């Protein structure tokens, strides 16, 4: 999928033109257009687990990083891994405090589209990582391209988009809407949030675990500790 925020006029204007015309049309390949728009629709519906990417970006001398072309406008995490163990050590937040914050600077021009940089308030201890869902490339219509989403779901979503714009009603309309909803539900249940650790933790603004007081059943304090579980599930 090309960045859906950077669609050019030549791409989206024929869709409206066709909707306004009584006969004929200017979309060269309506099938490809609808499939690409269906892919866009599904991509924006969720930050799908299988599209999540962690990418380290080199920090500039001005404490900025430029987000990659595969970034589509959903920034899930910004962090540093200072000890190289693959886990975040320090998190950063939009408009956060001086030691843990950054400013998001977005620019847009019709000739060039969107570009985004993050400007950190203080120098991070290592080149930052960002966590985000990557964009999908558009179908070129070559016939040798795989689809990320199941074909049935992609087709049903394309049909849904088309019938909504064509102002169709009746049993056929409802059947397509119901089918798309069922396929989307099944895909989400089988592909999203699989094998996730059920672990409740209190963390500070840097993402570090907070040390808590532990109390026995008589209300007395035992010790201070960082538990792998919520206090109510501590096995002592």
Helices and strands as residue ranges (DSSP letters): G 4-6, H 9-20, H 30-45, G 49-51, E 52-56, E 64-66, E 71-80, E 90-94, E 101-109, E 113-120, E 129-134, H 151-165, H 171-191, E 212-215, E 221-225, G 231-233
